């Protein structure tokens, strides 16, 4: 008998892509896709079960299908339908609690993979240049998806202690981008004009949605010789981009906003439809965040196909030309940076 894999969050495009990919693996016998709403995309030959992971009924799904591998992808920063931020938080936190409780009671579950985020490190002015998986954050995220991710990882650590026989893999993804990316940061980069925090040019990392699928697949299977796919891993493409470089490559002008106006900044972005643009997202666009991916390569054995720059380039191509030619944006950004540096000196 092959593996029976249950995947949560399959109504989202990324979850649907992973379901279609994992069922092609020869060692996988069945794939069960779970979500509270039916997906608009096809799931190939996978079985879809309409179930809300916030409800105890998820335990019956695990038992009925004798699931041995759970891939929890229903941890996200954007609502899929009506309900807004409160529904997202409930699914992220309460849903994870219910799912882990069901996994704890299921004797068939032997592997758990959780989609998390590098946002658990927060973004603060005195952060280290590079975060490793063991680096404690200078200040814990106070709200939004970042706080959800911190709580989710806390529950996962508790589950791992209670079920040491289950291989648990937590993947902390950098900002996910690509032609089909669905996140607050992707919404932000889709704006015709990018508000930025005056005087700051943060370093950013990205991971391509294709690489997300590949690393989830690796984590879902038995480790290859010389690798280990249990533990916590940062996942990001090589290199970094400055926010000013991102604006140039998009051909979108920036509008600097003074740091004391960050509350208005976030409210304005939510007004134009950028969901869950919490203070943590604003801190990211102020201080940035860079993580080490050494463990991803050396221990997990995963090497992304896309660098951070290549990921952003693919995303930019999918958005089409911006308001201004990239060359004009580059000159304008350079002039602004020169003015700011003169004022500081």
C-alpha positions, 0 to 999 in steps of 0.5 A: 500500500502506498501513502495516503496524504491529506492536504488542507487548504486545497481551495486555494491555488497553491494548495490545488497545485500541490495536490495535483503534483503530489498525486503523481508520485509513485509512492502515493496511493491516495490524496485527500484534499480538505477545505471548508469550501469547494475549490474552483480549480480541479484536483486531478484524481484526488478525493475532495472532502468538504470539511472545516478544520475548525470543527472536530469532524476533521478527526473522522476524515483522518480515521476514515481514510487511514491518513499517514501523512498530513500537509497543513497548508491552510495557514495563510494571511488572506481570506478566501471568501467572506469573513475577513481577518477574523475568519482567517485567524480562526482557521489559522489558529483554532483550525490548527489546534483541531487538526493537531488534536485529530492527528494526536489521536490518529494512530495512522498519522506518521508524518506532519508537514506545516506551512509556516512563514519567516514572519515569525522572526518579526522585523525590528530595527536591531534585528540581526543581519541574518536570522537562522532557525534558532535565532530568537526574535527581538520582538514577537509579532503583535498582530496579523498573520505573523502572530498567527504563525507564531501561535501555530508553531507553538501548537506544533511544538507541543504536538511534536512533544506529545507524539515523538513517533510522528516526523514533524517538518515546519517550513518557514517560507519567505514571501511567496511570489509568482504569477499566481501569488496570493498574499498581502505583499503580492497585493502591495506590489500590484498597486500602481504606486507603492507607498514606502516608509520615508528614509528606509530601503529594506532588504527582502527575500522571496521564494517562488511558488514553484519552489514551494510546491517542490519543497513541500513534496520533499518534506512529505516523503521519507528522507533521502540518504544523507538528508533529514526532513523533520525539524524547522527550515527557512525556505527562500531563494538565494540573494536579496532585493531592496524595496527600491530595486523592486519598484524599479523592476516593476516600473512603479513609482514610490510615495514615501510616507513619514514613519509616524504616519504608519498607522495611516499607511496601513489603513490606506492600504486596507482601504484600497483592498490590500488585505491584512496589511497589519503593522507587522507588514509595515515593519517588514517594509521598514526594516526588512528581513533576511534568513539563512537557508543553510539548513534547507540545503544541507539538512533538508537537501532542497535547492531552489530553482529560482533566486530571489531576483528571478522569483521577483522577475517572474512575478513582475512579468505577470503584472505587465508594465507599470506606470513608468518605464523602469529606467525613469523609476530608477532615476527618480529613486536614485535622486530621492536616495541622494536627497535623503543621504544628504539630509542625514549627513 
